Amino acid sequence: MVTSGKDETAVSPVVGVMLMLVVTIIIAAVVSGFGMNMISGTKSAPAVQIGYAGLMTVDPGNTGKIGLVFENLGGDDIRLDEITLNLKESGLSNVTDTDGKVIATTRGHEAVVSYRDFPSETIINDGATSTTAVLSPEYLSFYKDYRFAKLPARSGGVGAIQDNTSVVKSSANLLIEPGEKFIVLADKYSTGEGKKFGKVYYVAERGNAANPYSGGWFEVGPKTTYSIVDEDSGSVISTGSLVGEII
């Protein structure tokens, strides 16, 4: 009998290692592909610069449309129902009740207001005072269903300026293109009792007027900063301070 001089005792271990490597590579490829699909399926935040344009208001003691006005200064389009406004006032601030009376002092106010955080019906129904302005009761049937609105809102983008909910919440008016403005309706406005800057009051009640999610008075000036957040990604898409004009 002729026997081979080769040693075949190591063949099985080598084959086993190669099989393990192949399986590992296949698993890694599957996991990588799944991860890429997850990433590609995540909506990215719009690349846009949003600037503060000014404050739209009426004289204290009166009612009307009040709020902070912003403008798409360039970049991608944005949808009003996909963003959130965050306000933060730096330094020490007075804590006030809904009538503006100082009840304590705190280190800055913060509020988060989304498209679905409607203006407070309680505040609108209480009405204006000699030192504060509020949204007009005649707007209640229109405004209670939205907080953000294009300026101006028109049916199909043409014709007369509209305030009714069906027009303001239409797809054409939810989309803000570069050069277009929008308002975030405030609950109250005060002249700040003779101070240089007035103040706006924002509250996000979220079903609990007695204990709201967030709210406070914010100086309309360099002391208050804003950030616009893309809700889907959670990314801040624009920041700045409330330095602007009275519109």
C-alpha positions in Angstrom: 0.0 0.0 0.0 1.2 3.5 -0.9 0.6 6.1 1.8 0.7 9.9 1.4 3.3 11.9 3.2 1.0 14.8 3.7 -0.5 15.6 7.1 -4.3 16.0 6.8 -5.0 16.4 10.5 -5.4 20.2 10.3 -7.8 20.3 7.4 -11.0 20.2 9.5 -10.0 23.0 11.9 -9.1 25.3 8.9 -12.4 24.6 7.2 -14.2 25.4 10.4 -12.5 28.7 10.9 -13.2 29.7 7.2 -16.9 28.8 7.7 -17.0 31.0 10.8 -15.4 33.9 9.0 -17.9 33.6 6.1 -20.9 33.5 8.6 -19.5 36.5 10.4 -19.1 38.5 7.2 -22.7 37.7 6.1 -24.1 38.7 9.5 -22.1 42.0 9.4 -23.4 42.7 5.9 -27.0 42.1 6.9 -26.7 44.3 10.0 -24.9 47.1 8.0 -27.7 47.0 5.4 -30.4 47.1 8.0 -28.7 50.1 9.7 -28.3 51.9 6.4 -32.0 51.4 5.7 -32.8 52.8 9.2 -30.7 55.8 8.5 -32.0 56.5 5.1 -35.5 56.2 6.4 -35.0 58.9 9.0 -36.1 62.3 7.8 -33.4 64.9 8.0 -34.0 68.4 9.4 -34.4 71.2 6.8 -31.3 73.4 6.2 -32.8 76.8 6.7 -32.2 80.2 8.4 -35.2 81.6 10.2 -35.0 85.2 11.4 -37.1 87.1 13.9 -38.9 89.9 12.0 -40.7 91.7 14.8 -43.7 91.8 17.0 -47.3 92.2 15.7 -49.4 93.8 18.4 -52.1 96.2 19.3 -52.2 98.9 22.0 -52.7 97.6 25.6 -56.4 97.7 26.5 -57.3 96.6 23.0 -57.7 93.2 21.3 -56.5 91.9 18.0 -53.9 89.7 16.4 -50.7 89.6 18.5 -47.5 87.5 18.3 -43.9 87.1 17.2 -43.3 87.2 13.5 -40.5 85.1 11.8 -39.2 84.9 8.3 -37.6 82.2 6.2 -34.4 84.0 5.2 -33.2 81.2 2.9 -32.6 77.5 2.5 -35.2 74.8 2.5 -39.0 75.2 2.8 -40.4 74.5 6.3 -43.9 73.3 7.4 -45.5 75.1 10.3 -47.0 71.9 11.7 -43.5 70.3 11.9 -41.7 72.9 14.0 -41.6 74.0 17.7 -40.7 77.4 19.1 -38.6 77.5 22.2 -38.2 80.7 24.2 -35.7 81.4 26.9 -35.2 84.6 28.9 -31.7 85.1 30.4 -30.9 86.7 33.7 -33.3 87.2 36.6 -37.0 87.5 35.8 -40.1 88.3 37.7 -42.7 85.6 38.2 -46.1 87.0 37.5 -49.6 85.8 37.6 -51.9 85.9 34.6 -52.7 89.6 35.4 -49.0 90.5 35.3 -48.6 91.0 39.0 -45.1 90.1 40.3 -45.3 87.2 42.8 -41.7 86.0 42.9 -38.3 86.2 41.2 -36.7 83.4 39.1 -33.7 82.9 36.9 -35.2 83.2 33.5 -38.4 81.9 31.9 -38.6 79.1 29.4 -41.5 78.0 27.2 -42.0 75.4 24.5 -44.8 76.1 22.1 -45.8 73.8 19.2 -48.2 74.2 16.3 -50.7 72.2 18.3 -50.5 74.3 21.5 -53.5 76.5 20.9 -53.9 80.0 22.4 -55.6 79.9 25.8 -59.3 80.4 25.6 -59.4 81.4 29.2 -57.1 84.3 28.6 -59.0 85.4 25.5 -62.3 85.3 27.3 -60.9 87.2 30.3 -60.1 90.1 27.9 -57.6 92.9 27.8 -56.7 95.2 30.6 -55.2 98.7 30.8 -51.7 97.2 30.6 -52.1 94.1 28.5 -53.5 93.2 25.1 -54.9 89.8 24.2 -56.2 88.1 21.1 -59.5 89.3 20.0 -62.6 87.2 21.1 -63.8 87.4 17.4 -60.7 85.4 16.5 -61.4 82.6 19.0 -63.4 80.5 16.6 -60.5 80.8 14.1 -57.4 80.8 16.3 -58.3 78.1 18.8 -57.3 75.5 16.2 -53.8 76.7 15.4 -51.0 78.7 16.9 -48.7 79.2 13.9 -50.0 80.9 10.7 -48.5 82.2 7.4 -48.5 85.9 6.9 -50.5 86.6 4.9 -52.7 83.5 4.4 -54.7 83.4 1.2 -56.9 80.7 -0.3 -54.8 78.9 -2.8 -52.1 81.5 -2.4 -54.2 84.2 -4.1 -57.0 86.6 -3.4 -57.9 88.3 -0.1 -56.1 87.7 3.2 -58.0 85.0 5.2 -58.1 84.3 8.9 -60.4 81.3 9.0 -59.1 77.9 10.1 -59.7 76.0 6.9 -57.6 78.4 4.8 -54.8 78.9 7.4 -54.4 75.2 7.9 -54.4 74.3 4.3 -51.3 72.7 2.8 -50.4 75.7 0.8 -50.4 77.9 3.9 -48.5 75.5 6.1 -45.6 75.6 3.8 -43.2 78.5 4.3 -40.8 79.2 1.4 -37.8 81.5 1.5 -38.9 85.1 1.7 -42.2 84.2 3.4 -43.2 85.1 7.0 -45.3 83.4 9.7 -46.6 84.5 13.1 -46.6 82.5 16.3 -49.7 83.8 18.1 -49.1 85.1 21.7 -51.6 84.9 24.5 -50.8 88.3 25.9 -48.7 91.4 25.3 -47.7 94.0 27.8 -45.8 97.3 27.4 -43.7 96.3 30.4 -45.0 99.1 32.6 -43.0 101.8 31.1 -39.8 99.8 30.4 -37.8 99.9 27.2 -39.1 96.6 26.0 -42.5 95.1 26.0 -43.3 91.5 26.9 -45.2 88.7 25.4 -46.9 85.9 27.4 -46.9 82.4 26.0 -48.5 79.4 27.6 -48.8 75.7 26.4 -51.7 74.4 28.5 -51.9 70.9 26.9 -55.2 70.2 28.5 -54.5 71.6 31.9 -55.1 75.3 32.3 -54.5 75.2 36.0 -51.1 73.5 35.7 -49.8 74.2 32.1 -46.9 72.3 30.4 -44.9 75.6 30.1 -45.4 79.3 30.0 -44.2 82.7 31.0 -43.6 86.3 30.2 -40.8 87.1 27.8 -39.1 90.4 27.1 -39.2 91.3 23.4 -35.6 92.3 23.2 -32.0 90.9 23.4 -32.7 89.3 26.7 -34.8 86.6 25.1 -33.5 84.0 22.7 -35.5 81.7 20.5 -34.8 78.4 18.8 -36.8 76.8 16.1 -36.8 73.0 16.4 -37.6 70.4 13.8 -40.0 68.0 15.6 -39.2 64.9 13.5 -35.5 64.9 14.1 -35.4 67.0 17.3 -32.7 69.2 15.7 -32.5 73.0 16.2 -32.7 74.5 12.8 -32.4 78.2 13.7 -31.6 80.4 16.7 -31.5 84.1 17.5 -32.8 86.8 19.8 -36.0 88.8 19.8 -34.4 92.0 18.4 -36.8 93.4 15.8 -39.5 96.0 15.1 -43.1 96.5 16.1 -45.1 95.5 13.1 
